[in-house]
Amino acid sequence: MGDHVTIYEVGPRDGLQNEKTLIATEDKIRLVNDLTACGFQKIEVTSFVSPKWVPQMADATEVLEGIDRAAGVTYAALTPNLKGFDRARHAHADEVAIFAAATEGFSKANINCTIDESLARFEPVVKAAQDAGISVRGCVSVITDCPYDGPVDPVAVVRVAKALAEMGCHEVGLADTIGAATPEKIAIVLDAVLQELSADLLSGHFHDTNGRALDNIEVSLQKGIRLFDSAIGGLGGCPYAPGATGNVATEAVVERVTELGYDTGLDAHKLRDVAVFARGLRG
């Protein structure tokens, strides 16, 4: 699978979405620009969701239109429905993301519908994106443990991941949304998913609630995964996942995978400076 690991930086969106104090638009733009200078190929910039539910992302259009774009960098946005997709398209998002869940409890808490209803809702988004020439990233939340339904059956993860791939998602992210996974659990769910989908179609998204995120990334690498989400400074948490703390810190991921002999193409020194700025946005 090669010795290169791609880091998908999600700090500007997943890292900041749950902050109660509104962060200035210009600071969000600066964060994305500083991350671009670090060498990222993929940055999740914002989300086009209702400001009623996620007020921190109310300036999504202004942020996406205000950044300095670099050639070869994908600037992405979360779009849970057609209305959100249309706004993202007009703001020139290079890629959009849709999020499904492996459990009914989390699906209802996160997007207020069943799993099947969510998949049906996403189909027109994927179709519209394909018609517009915009790639779609699908993500599966709570792949091992759910704050509402408890332990998750890998069969449920496989079903949703496969549905997203068949729908037309060019990549399927597997997320330990509450940070409760262990390397043993991740190995089991990956073995199940890899029976249906190839490793180069998958990515990993790990929260560090219990301090196991780097270990979970390491076992994922052993299974052939080479794309991982992380947030600069370890920012973030999910408003619909009680107890979930931040995403795994980008700088920590880069240090670990580098120690393991992989190349990320990122400037570790610049990353540390950006991490200080990012954490400062939280006050």
N, C-alpha and C positions, 0 to 999 in steps of 0.2 A: 504493500500500500504506500510505500515511499516514506521519506523521513521529514516531510513538511507537514506542519499542523497549522490550519487556518483558525484564527480567533475571530469570532463574530462579536464585535463590541456592541453591547446592548445597554450600556450605562445611560446614554441620553434619554432613552425611553423607559426601559424596565427599571433602571436605576433611580430615576427621578419621579416616576409616575405617582408614587405613594407619599411624596413629601407634602406636608400640610401647608407649609409656607410657600406661597407662589414664588418661583424663581424667575428672574428677569429673562425676557426673551433673548437679549443680547448675551447673557451669560450662557444660555443653552447653545446659542450659535457659536460662541467662543469655544465651548467644550467640544463640539463636533469638529470645528476647524483644528483645534489642538490634537484631537485624536487622529484626524487625517494626516497631520504632520508626523505622527508616530509610525505610519506605514500600514495602517489597516486596509484590508481589501473590502471589508464589509462592516458597515455601521448602521445600527438601527437607530434612526434619528428621533422618531416621535410616533404618536398613534393618533389616528383620526377616529376618535370615539366621542361620545356626547360629553360636553363639559359638565353636564349635570352630575355624571358619575365619576369622571376623572378630570377635575378642574385644572390640574397641573398641565394637561395637554391641550388646553384651549387655544394655545397659540401655534398649533401644529403647522398650519400653512405658513405663517411668518417665519418659523424656524427653518422649515424645509426649503423655502424660497430664499432665505437669507444666508445660507451657508456658502462657503467657497468650495466648489466641487473640484476634485482632482480626477484626472483621467484614470480609468481602471478601477475606481472605487464604487462599490454599490451602496447607495444611500436608500435605506429601506424605511417602511412605516407599517405599523399594525393597522389593519382594516377589517373590523369584524362584520361589516355588512356592505351592501352596494353603495349606500350613501357615503360611507367612509372611504370606500374605494374611489368613488368619483372625485372626492376632495383630494385624495392622495395623487390621483392621476393628474389633476390640474396643477398640483404643486410639484409635479415632475419627480415623483418617487420612482426609483429604479426597480424596486422590488416591494411586494407587499406580503404581509404575513397574516395567516388566519390561525386561530387557536381553538382546538377541540380538547375534550377531556376524556380520560379513560374511565371515569366513574360518573354515574348519574348525579350524585350529590354535588360534586364539584362543578359539573356542567350547569346545574340549576343555580348554584350560588354565583358562578362567574359570569355566565351569559344568559341566565334566566330561561333556559330551555333544556330539553332532553338531548342526549347525544345524537340520536337520529335526527331530531329537529335541527341541531346545529349543523350537521353534515348537509342537510337539505338547504339550509340557509347559505352555506358556503359555496354551493355549486354555481350559482349565478355570479358570484364574485370571481371565482376561478375562470369562468367562461369570459367575463368582461375583461379580465386581465389578459387572458390569452389573445383576445381580439385586439387589445391595445398593445400587444407585444411586451407586456410586463410580466416578469416571472413571479411565481407565488411560492411562498414557503409555508408549509403546514407544520403545526406543532401539536404535540400531545402532552397535556398536563397530567400531573400526578401519576407517574408511571409505576411507582412501587407502593406509595402510601398516600391516602387521602384523609384530610382533616374531618371529613363528614362520613365517609364510608369505610374507613379503615384500610387494611391491607388490600392491594390491588392484584387481581388475577392477571398474569401476563397475557392470557388469551384475549382479555379486553383491550390491552394495549395493542396487540397485533391487529385486532379488528379495526381500530380507529386509524392506526398508522397505515394499514393497507388501503383503507378507504380514501385517505388523503392522497396517497400516491396515485391511486387509480383515478382520482378526480382530476389530476393534472399537476399536483405540487411537484416541483423539481427537487425538493428536499423535504425531509420529514425530521423535525426536531423532537427529541425525547426528553421530557423535562421532569426532574425531581423537584417539583414545585415547592415542597415544604422542607426540603433538606433532610428528610428522614431516611434516605436510601443508604445502604451499605454496599461495599464492593460485591458482596455475595448476591445481594438482591439485584444489583445492576447486571451482573453476569447472567443471571437467570433470565431477566427480561430481554436482554440483548440476544441471548441464544434463541429465544422464541421469535423475536422480530426478524432476526437474520435468516430464519428459515423461509421467510416470505419476501424480504427486501434486502438488497445488497448494501454493504457497509458504506459505499460511496454515496448512497442516497440519504444517509442518516447523519444527524448531529446530536450532540449532548448539551443539556442545559441543567446545571447543578447549582443549587443553593447550598450555602455553607453553614446552615443552622446548627448542625452537630459536628462541624469540623471534619467532614468526610469527603467534601467535594473533590479535593485533589486526588484522593485515593480512588474515587469513582471515575475520575477522568483517566487515571492510570489503567484501570481494568478495561475501560472503554477503548483505550489505545490498543490494548492486547487483543481486543475483538475486531480491530480494524477501523475504528472510527477515527477520523482525522479533522473533524470540524467541531468546535466547541464554542458555546456562548459564554461570555463573561462580562462583568461590569467593572469599569475602572474604579478603583478605590473600594471595591466590594459593596457598592451602593445597591439599594433596592430591597424589594420584598413584595409580596403579593397581597393586595387589600382583601382578597377573598380566601386567603390561606392563613388562618389564625396561627400565630407563633412563628411564621416563616421570616427569618431574617434575610440579610442581603445575599445577592448573587455571589458566586465565587469571584474573588478579585482578579482582574485581568493580569496585574503585575505578578501575582502569585502563580497563576497558570503558566505564564511565560517562563518564569523561573523554573517551575517543576518540569515542564516539557523540554526545556533546554537542557536541564540536568540529565534527562533521559535520552538525550541525543537527537532531539527533533529541532527543526528550524522553524521559526514563526515569521521571520522577515520584519519583526518589530524592533524599534529602538527602545531598549530597556531603560535607558537614562531618561529619555523624554517621557516614558510612561510614568515614571516615579513623580516627575514634576506635575504631570496632568492629574495624577491621583490626588496630590495635595490640593490642587484647585477644585477637583470634583468633590472631595470631602468637605471643602469649605463652603460649597453651595448649600450644604445642609445646615450651616450655621454651627 
